[in-house]
Amino acid sequence: MKDQVRKWKNAHLNVVPKPVIRHVALKRMAARDFSTPGIRYKIASTQEELRHAFALLERSYVERGIAGSGQIRMKILNILPTTTTFIALRGDAVVGTVSLIEDSELGLPIEQVHAEDVARVRNRHRKLAEVGALALEKTERRSAISIMLFNMLYRWARNWRRVDDLLIGIHPSARHFYDAVLQFRRIGATRSYETLNGAASVPMVLDAAGAQMRFHRLYSGKIIDRGAGLSFYDLFCAPSDRFDFSCHPDFRALSAATSPLQQGDVSAMVSDLARLEGGLAETEIRVLQKYFPKLNLTLTDATRQPETSHAW
C-alpha cells in the first residue's frame, strides 16, 4: 500500500511546477525548529563516534526494509581522510549522521549502480564527492536535523574541501525535493541496488559553487528559521556558529585531506575490517599506504580481489 501511495504521489508531483513544490517545502520547513534544542553537530573524530554512526545507519536501513541485520558495515573507504562523517549528538548519543565521500582511488559508492553517469561527470575534470549514509533516529525524523546535517556537509564540501560537484543517489520519492528545493540535477535513469533489497536510486548532481548563487536568487528574504530570522539562503550560506568543525585538522587551513582519527583508532579499525571482509584488496592497501604511511601494511598483505564500490 505504501509503495502504491508513493507512486501515486510521484506521478502527480511530475506535473507540479517547481515554484509550487518550493513554496510548499519552505512552508513546511518554516514550521520546524532549526535551533534543534539539545543537539550538537560535529565531525566524527573517534572510533566510537564512527561506530555509533554506522550502527544508526544499519538500524535505519533495517527498519526501512532496505537491508538485513549485519548487512551494512563500515568499509575501508569510510575511514580514509577523503571521507568525512558528520554526526548530530543528543548528549552522547548519535541521533543523526551523513557522510561526504570524496573521489579517491577506491571510487565512489554510487558507482555500484550508476557508473556510467558518474563517469560522464568525472570526465569534466571537476572535484567530485558523494553525499551518502544519511540516517536519523526515528524520534528525530520530523525535526530539522536532516536539513542541518546537509547544511553542515555543504559548508564543509564547499568552503574547506573545495568540492565542485556533489553526487547523490536518492529514492525516487525524494527526487522532487532535491531537484526543486536543493537544486540537484538528475543525471541518469532510476536503477536498483541489488545489494540493498532492490532499493531504487536516482542519480543526481549539485554544482556546489553555483548552488550558492541559485539559493540567493530563489530564497533570499524567504524566512524559514523564524527563531533566528534567517532565510533559506542565509541558513546555508551566511556565517554560522552552529556547527563544530574544530576537531578536524583541516579546520584552520586548506590542506591535503587529513584524517581526524588518531593513529591507534585507524589501526584498530583497519584490523577489524580486514577480519570481517576476509582480508584487504591490493587497491585498499595502496590507498591506506598513501594516507596512513605509518600503518604496518605491505602489498604482500593483500588477500582478496578488489570489489565493485560498496553501497556505503
PLY file of the C-alpha trace (Angstrom):
ply
format ascii 1.0
element vertex 312
property float x
property float y
property float z
element edge 311
property int vertex1
property int vertex2
end_header
0.00 0.00 0.00
2.80 2.43 0.93
4.52 1.81 -2.42
1.26 2.45 -4.29
0.69 5.73 -2.44
4.29 6.76 -3.12
3.95 6.01 -6.85
0.68 7.96 -6.99
2.30 10.91 -5.22
5.35 10.88 -7.51
3.20 10.71 -10.63
1.30 13.81 -9.53
4.46 15.68 -8.49
5.82 15.19 -12.02
3.30 17.75 -13.28
3.51 20.20 -10.36
5.58 23.32 -11.23
8.85 23.64 -9.31
7.91 27.01 -7.76
4.86 25.35 -6.18
6.98 22.48 -4.79
9.44 25.04 -3.37
6.66 27.09 -1.79
5.11 24.07 -0.05
8.52 22.75 1.07
9.59 26.11 2.53
6.29 26.44 4.35
6.77 23.01 5.94
10.38 23.76 6.86
9.38 27.05 8.47
7.21 25.09 10.91
10.29 23.30 12.27
12.63 24.49 14.99
16.02 25.00 13.34
17.65 25.73 16.67
17.23 21.96 17.34
17.50 22.32 21.15
19.88 19.87 22.82
21.58 18.89 19.56
25.28 19.38 18.82
26.68 19.00 15.30
30.26 17.87 14.79
32.62 15.80 12.66
33.06 12.24 13.91
36.63 12.14 15.18
36.88 8.91 17.18
36.44 5.21 16.51
33.50 5.18 18.92
31.68 8.02 17.13
32.14 6.35 13.74
30.90 3.01 15.03
27.84 4.63 16.60
27.11 6.48 13.35
27.19 3.23 11.38
25.12 1.43 13.99
22.47 4.13 13.50
22.74 3.75 9.72
22.23 0.00 9.98
19.21 0.37 12.29
17.68 2.90 9.91
18.16 0.65 6.86
16.82 -2.43 8.66
13.74 -0.53 9.90
13.02 0.68 6.37
13.49 -2.79 4.87
16.47 -1.70 2.78
18.92 -4.13 4.37
19.06 -7.07 6.73
20.80 -7.15 10.09
24.59 -7.23 9.68
24.41 -6.23 6.02
25.52 -2.61 6.48
29.13 -2.44 7.60
31.87 0.13 7.60
34.38 -0.16 4.74
37.98 0.99 4.26
36.53 3.88 2.23
34.78 5.20 5.33
37.96 5.65 7.38
40.02 7.38 4.68
40.78 11.11 5.15
38.77 11.69 1.95
35.59 10.68 3.81
34.09 12.98 6.45
31.29 11.70 8.68
29.06 14.32 10.29
27.02 13.49 13.36
24.23 15.06 15.39
24.57 14.35 19.11
21.90 14.49 21.77
24.03 14.20 24.86
26.45 11.40 23.98
24.01 9.60 21.66
24.38 9.84 17.88
20.87 10.65 16.61
21.75 11.69 13.06
24.55 11.16 10.56
25.57 11.85 6.97
28.87 11.40 5.13
30.81 13.32 2.48
32.80 10.82 0.41
35.36 12.50 -1.84
36.52 10.80 -5.02
39.58 8.61 -4.49
41.39 5.61 -5.92
38.60 3.45 -4.48
35.92 5.34 -6.40
32.51 6.33 -5.05
29.73 4.10 -3.62
27.22 5.47 -6.14
29.23 3.84 -8.94
27.93 0.45 -7.86
24.78 1.17 -9.88
25.42 4.49 -11.66
28.97 4.01 -13.00
28.33 5.46 -16.47
26.51 8.50 -15.09
29.36 9.25 -12.67
31.96 8.75 -15.43
30.34 11.49 -17.52
30.57 13.92 -14.60
34.13 12.85 -13.73
35.24 13.41 -17.33
34.59 17.13 -16.86
37.69 17.18 -14.62
35.93 18.64 -11.61
36.40 17.60 -8.00
33.65 15.11 -7.09
32.22 13.94 -3.80
29.18 11.90 -2.84
26.55 12.60 -0.19
25.73 9.30 1.49
24.93 7.33 4.62
22.16 9.68 5.81
20.27 8.33 8.82
18.20 9.67 11.72
16.76 8.11 14.84
13.02 7.51 14.38
12.23 10.04 17.10
14.10 12.78 15.19
12.76 12.27 11.67
10.27 15.13 11.85
12.88 17.54 13.19
15.20 19.90 11.29
18.23 17.70 11.98
18.49 16.24 8.46
18.49 19.73 6.89
21.08 20.93 9.39
23.32 17.93 8.71
23.14 18.60 4.97
23.83 22.27 5.75
27.00 21.29 7.64
28.10 18.92 4.87
27.53 21.56 2.18
29.60 24.16 4.07
32.45 21.69 4.59
32.40 20.49 0.96
32.29 23.98 -0.49
34.42 26.05 1.89
37.03 23.58 3.13
37.25 20.71 0.65
36.59 22.83 -2.46
34.27 20.22 -3.98
32.86 21.20 -7.38
30.11 18.61 -7.80
28.12 16.81 -5.11
26.67 13.48 -6.26
23.84 11.62 -4.58
21.72 8.57 -5.25
18.27 9.09 -3.77
14.95 7.24 -3.70
12.56 8.44 -6.44
10.13 9.68 -3.76
12.70 12.30 -2.66
13.73 13.40 -6.15
11.39 16.38 -6.40
12.65 17.90 -3.13
16.30 17.54 -4.15
15.52 18.91 -7.62
13.18 21.82 -6.88
14.44 22.85 -3.42
18.09 21.83 -3.07
18.84 22.39 -6.78
20.27 18.99 -7.63
20.05 17.94 -11.28
19.16 14.43 -12.46
21.96 12.79 -14.47
20.68 9.29 -15.26
17.98 6.65 -15.12
16.50 5.09 -11.99
18.32 1.89 -11.11
18.24 -0.62 -8.24
20.79 -1.58 -5.59
20.63 -5.37 -5.72
22.71 -5.50 -2.51
20.10 -3.35 -0.73
16.97 -5.41 -1.41
16.45 -3.74 -4.78
16.22 -0.21 -3.36
15.56 2.26 -6.19
18.09 5.04 -6.78
18.02 8.19 -8.91
21.48 9.71 -9.62
21.67 13.48 -9.15
24.38 16.14 -9.00
24.68 19.59 -7.42
27.06 22.27 -8.68
28.30 23.25 -5.21
29.60 26.69 -6.21
26.65 27.56 -8.43
24.18 26.47 -5.75
25.07 29.46 -3.60
24.08 31.85 -6.38
20.87 29.95 -7.08
20.00 29.88 -3.37
20.39 33.67 -3.27
18.21 34.16 -6.35
15.47 31.77 -5.19
15.46 32.16 -1.41
16.89 35.49 -0.32
14.36 37.10 2.03
12.24 33.94 2.38
12.43 33.25 6.11
12.40 29.60 7.21
14.28 29.85 10.52
11.81 32.06 12.33
13.68 31.94 15.62
16.86 33.44 14.13
15.12 35.33 11.32
17.13 33.52 8.63
16.14 32.86 5.04
16.96 29.56 3.35
19.89 31.32 1.68
21.19 32.70 5.00
20.78 29.33 6.69
23.05 27.63 4.16
25.43 30.39 3.09
25.79 33.03 5.83
28.48 32.61 8.54
27.23 30.34 11.33
28.43 29.15 14.73
26.01 26.21 14.86
28.48 23.61 13.60
31.63 22.31 15.26
34.33 21.70 12.65
37.15 22.31 15.10
38.10 18.68 15.79
39.24 18.25 12.17
42.88 19.05 11.25
41.76 20.85 8.08
39.59 23.30 10.05
42.22 26.04 10.32
43.60 25.94 6.79
43.04 24.24 3.46
45.36 21.29 3.01
45.56 17.85 1.52
42.96 15.57 3.06
43.86 14.73 6.65
42.11 12.33 8.99
40.59 13.48 12.30
41.14 9.95 13.65
44.04 9.03 15.92
46.58 6.52 14.56
45.52 3.91 17.12
41.86 4.18 16.05
42.81 3.81 12.37
44.97 0.75 13.06
42.24 -0.94 15.15
39.52 -0.25 12.57
41.65 -1.47 9.64
42.35 -4.70 11.56
38.64 -5.20 12.29
37.62 -4.51 8.68
40.28 -6.85 7.32
38.99 -9.60 9.62
35.33 -9.04 8.71
35.99 -8.84 4.96
38.41 -11.76 4.85
41.44 -9.56 4.21
42.34 -6.44 2.24
42.47 -5.89 -1.51
45.64 -4.54 -3.13
43.90 -1.30 -4.10
42.79 -0.80 -0.49
46.33 -1.35 0.80
47.74 1.14 -1.71
45.33 3.86 -0.68
45.86 3.13 3.02
49.64 3.40 2.49
49.11 6.74 0.78
47.07 8.33 3.57
48.41 6.42 6.58
52.10 5.73 5.84
52.76 4.74 9.46
50.45 1.73 9.20
52.39 -1.52 9.02
50.97 -2.69 5.68
52.62 -4.08 2.54
51.20 -5.29 -0.76
52.03 -8.86 0.30
49.23 -8.45 2.86
46.64 -8.42 0.06
44.44 -11.49 0.46
41.40 -10.81 -1.69
40.44 -9.34 -5.03
39.18 -5.74 -5.41
35.41 -5.32 -5.38
32.94 -3.02 -7.03
32.33 0.08 -4.92
30.09 -0.74 -1.95
26.79 0.87 -1.06
28.34 2.61 1.95
0 1
1 2
2 3
3 4
4 5
5 6
6 7
7 8
8 9
9 10
10 11
11 12
12 13
13 14
14 15
15 16
16 17
17 18
18 19
19 20
20 21
21 22
22 23
23 24
24 25
25 26
26 27
27 28
28 29
29 30
30 31
31 32
32 33
33 34
34 35
35 36
36 37
37 38
38 39
39 40
40 41
41 42
42 43
43 44
44 45
45 46
46 47
47 48
48 49
49 50
50 51
51 52
52 53
53 54
54 55
55 56
56 57
57 58
58 59
59 60
60 61
61 62
62 63
63 64
64 65
65 66
66 67
67 68
68 69
69 70
70 71
71 72
72 73
73 74
74 75
75 76
76 77
77 78
78 79
79 80
80 81
81 82
82 83
83 84
84 85
85 86
86 87
87 88
88 89
89 90
90 91
91 92
92 93
93 94
94 95
95 96
96 97
97 98
98 99
99 100
100 101
101 102
102 103
103 104
104 105
105 106
106 107
107 108
108 109
109 110
110 111
111 112
112 113
113 114
114 115
115 116
116 117
117 118
118 119
119 120
120 121
121 122
122 123
123 124
124 125
125 126
126 127
127 128
128 129
129 130
130 131
131 132
132 133
133 134
134 135
135 136
136 137
137 138
138 139
139 140
140 141
141 142
142 143
143 144
144 145
145 146
146 147
147 148
148 149
149 150
150 151
151 152
152 153
153 154
154 155
155 156
156 157
157 158
158 159
159 160
160 161
161 162
162 163
163 164
164 165
165 166
166 167
167 168
168 169
169 170
170 171
171 172
172 173
173 174
174 175
175 176
176 177
177 178
178 179
179 180
180 181
181 182
182 183
183 184
184 185
185 186
186 187
187 188
188 189
189 190
190 191
191 192
192 193
193 194
194 195
195 196
196 197
197 198
198 199
199 200
200 201
201 202
202 203
203 204
204 205
205 206
206 207
207 208
208 209
209 210
210 211
211 212
212 213
213 214
214 215
215 216
216 217
217 218
218 219
219 220
220 221
221 222
222 223
223 224
224 225
225 226
226 227
227 228
228 229
229 230
230 231
231 232
232 233
233 234
234 235
235 236
236 237
237 238
238 239
239 240
240 241
241 242
242 243
243 244
244 245
245 246
246 247
247 248
248 249
249 250
250 251
251 252
252 253
253 254
254 255
255 256
256 257
257 258
258 259
259 260
260 261
261 262
262 263
263 264
264 265
265 266
266 267
267 268
268 269
269 270
270 271
271 272
272 273
273 274
274 275
275 276
276 277
277 278
278 279
279 280
280 281
281 282
282 283
283 284
284 285
285 286
286 287
287 288
288 289
289 290
290 291
291 292
292 293
293 294
294 295
295 296
296 297
297 298
298 299
299 300
300 301
301 302
302 303
303 304
304 305
305 306
306 307
307 308
308 309
309 310
310 311
